[in-house]
């Protein structure tokens, strides 16, 4: 046992470093006190480091115009190291001790609390909030999930955001953490810790992982650069800060409950892990506060056999129950832990608890926020042998459903966290139980829907509904609202089923509320329904314009599909005048009574009662205009291009004539001409018919004058427009076809058919068939003028001709020139450039290629979109053969035309004489520049670098060259290429064709002396080298026993006869040397031999 004890603390001593002030986490929170803010800073200190400031700390404030920092005064320090009982043969408890470095091992932790004086913060937070930070330079170096933790600091943050419509001063408390962290756990044990995050104002709370931050001394807050987010070691992240399955398949990654804040994981890897959580408060969906908490979790390889206490769910094995406000909640929470300490004595279980509705000592029903408070039968810590139990009591009431923001809620969950641990040293096992009690608002009555809204003769509206049931006796009152004005009335009698609103004079959106439930504070609402408000307009044109609104959209199932329009005439007699479908909210009544007062009302049949509008009336006069004309047809004369319009004779006998209208270029119907006489029902004019279709309308006017000044005739509305057929042609000269398309004739009730007519030189119009579609294809001959027209026939036999469209046919022509200006090698590929006449309709060219004496084969077709075309042939091997190319023209119809000149690439071949160091270059002649070849330029590259100037410029008849390389210093990598230079040709082009690039490798030349005399003339022994790679040089000297006496990788360094390892002179005699070099291809060349050292 003593060995295990010593080993355990040896591991502890090795796993923690130094005496730096290691901050293991903490948080910044605030509470409201009389309209002021009180800030609290909590941090957790590694007791094995330096002591804390016993006076005060400073919280920095950002984004506030005047407040830059808040002083928080030292309040308390508490040793929160794991509680346990030391027994003979057992480990000692972890303890903070006193003073700097007073802790007795990792896991000895102290909670330090600082609190500010009440402070007033003026103003409203900006969009990114007021930010509060505390930073410290020292982060614990034992952390394994962060990169270089011992060089990083720590920053704690919290944020305060604007609360919409909030009063001035502190009106919201930040999220709070009621449970101190559970820092130390054992390898391979399931870890569960509930931090019991709550919002004192019962705002919505969401908890998530965050990323730890570095400190940012002497900088302004400017994330993400100040402070920066710390980086994780591989296998870790902000959302997976503990060891995952990639580190050990048996690990269970960290999980965080977003509502309760319970953190769980299982680690089979020892270490210290930085974990950060962020608690965010939301009010009505708006973020109003944010508090970060960082903790450093420690996983140790615990000794002995021990398991965590088992806690039974108090509600039939469950930890959650639902009760009505006003119910008494009573249960006993127990743990079982029948295990013993190291000396065989039974373990104790220790219970502590936290919850928003516990009072100060947890045994009193007073002192919490929003009592009655929940209580336990004893003040924690509560201790029991091999188990512990406590009795929970809580008298709920309606006040527990009231929140700061939303008044009374339907349901609020309350979380109570119980922590039960054993006393096994040095790391006791811990279990958490989160008991959730959902408090429900009982007896909430759903508001009834509005049955109907009816108007009486005075314009008052009455709203009716069905009486609600009240099985729990919680009904308080009906409330009547409009969206426009809010609450307009209350009805305390449950038996009441109607409410009357004095004549509103407009449309209102009504909805019904029922107050019920706890203290009558719960209000439910019906859907919104509008009164039908009738707006009657007299435009003084012989019509009455009725407009109204739909009560709901879409209509309710109980509503009729039609509105009924009632008119009062004579006075006192209401008649169903017409009906329109639901959704139609306007109606125009043509007045047929002279100078009379008329009332109207809209009725929507509905069950169980009808919706009725207000009654609206006015004085009206008869102003009947002529009937709207009916147009028979609009047609175009194919000979004269005259457009003729025919319509019916008006049935009103006082019709004086007709106004002819046409549509202008802007799509506006404008007046064209006037035709006098009721019997004159035709009109012809001669517009341009070749641009587009033509649209016409007609109106009739009578002998009545309007009241305008000067008076005008009373005119009917315009007839529905008629539009001619407009035919267009598209010539397909390649197929010797023309495609006709045309617009439909518009204005008839239906089209029976279209007939196609065509004519050409010396021929009359001929019909080519009928169809119902609007397109037709016709074969034609080359070199002729064709004209086309379409005849439309209606289903009742009316006929209308279109415009005449003509087209002339002609065949495509060949280009004036087709010149393949160059074929040149570039990076192992062949680039072709083509110069072609693109002024004629050529669609593409076909590139053809051949090798040797083989026939040409087409390899690609290129669209002709300019006069200069480029193509790169990648399917070639330019090192083994040259290639010939030509370009063939394809006209717009795809017909093949003439081919271009041929272009053949240059093929370069290089042979070398390693002894004389001479390269022999031979190449094939470039073929078919339009201009003559001025010269062949030869280029040489040394070690991958080509001189931009040629090493030789040869006449066009010279196709070979010898290159002496004896004066060249290189690694042996020599490359060549040849360029053919063209003189300016008839197209004003002078091209350059480049050959393939050929490289040779010269073998390294090595000369080694056979003797040297350090004290004589040849004092240094080293090889003489050329054409080798100096970066891979190795020269070694061995004695007769095979031991290395000298070695170097510097080819300029030789052996001076001194043994490197002893710095003494080597004795005279024979030594073995070895020289290793590599040629330009990386092939090793090894030379061995003997050298005699003379003294």
Buried (B, 14 or more C-beta within 10 A) or exposed (E): EEEEBEEBBEBBEEBBBEEBBBBBBBBBBBBBEEEBBBBBBBBBBBBBBBBBEEEEBBBBBBBBEEBEEBBBEBEEBEBBBBBBBBBEEBBBBBBBBEEBBBBBBBBBBBBBBBBBEBBEBEEEBEEEBBBBBBBBEBBBBBBBBBEEBBEBBBBBBBBBBBBEEBEEEBBBBBBBBBBBBBBBBBBBBEBBBBBBBBBBBBBBBBBBBBBBBBBBEEEEBEBEEBBBBBEBBEBBBBEBBBBBEEBBEEBBBBBBEEEBBBBBBBBBBBBBBBBBBBBBBBBEEBBBBBBBBBBBBBBBEBBBEBEBBEBBBBBEEEBBBEBBBEBEBEBEBBBBBEBBBBEEEBBBBBBBBBBBBBBEEBBBBEEBBBBBBBBBEBEBEBEBEBBBBBBBBBBBBBBBBBBBBEEBBEEBEBBBBBBBBBBBBBBBBBBBBBBBBEBBBBBBBEBBBBBBBBBEEEBBBBBBBEEBEBEEEBBBBBBBBBEEEEEBEEBEEBEEBBBEBEEBEEBBBBBBBBBBBBBBBBBBEBEBBBBBBBBBBBEEBBBBBBBBBBBBEEBBEEBBEBBBBBBBBEEEEBEEBEBBEBEEBEBEBEBEEEEBEBBBBBBBBBEEBBBBBBBBBBEBEEBBBBBBBBBBBBBBBBEEBBBBBBBBBBEBEEBBBBBBBBBEEEEEBEEBEEBEEBEEBEBEBEEEBEEBBBBBBBBBBBEBEBEEEEEEBBBBEBBEBBBBBBBBBEBEBBEBBBBBBBBBBBBBEEBBBBBBBBBBEEEEEEEEEEEEEBEBEBEBEEEBEBBBBBBBBBEEEBEBBBBBBEBEBEBBBEBEEBBBBBBBBEEEEBBBBBBBBBEBBBBBBBBBBBBEEEEBEEBBBBEBEEEEBEBEBEEBEBEEEBBBBBBBBBBBBEEEBEBBBBBBBBBBBBEBEEEEBBBEBEBBBBBBBBBEBBBBBBBBBBBEEBEEEBEBBBEBEEBEBEBEBEEBEBBBBBBBBBBBBBEEBEEEBBBEBBBBBBBBBBBBBBEBBEEBBBEEEEEEBBBEBBBBBEEBBBBBBBBEEEEEBBBBEEBEBBBBBEBBEEEEBBEEEEBBBBBBBBBBEEEEBEBEBEBBBEE
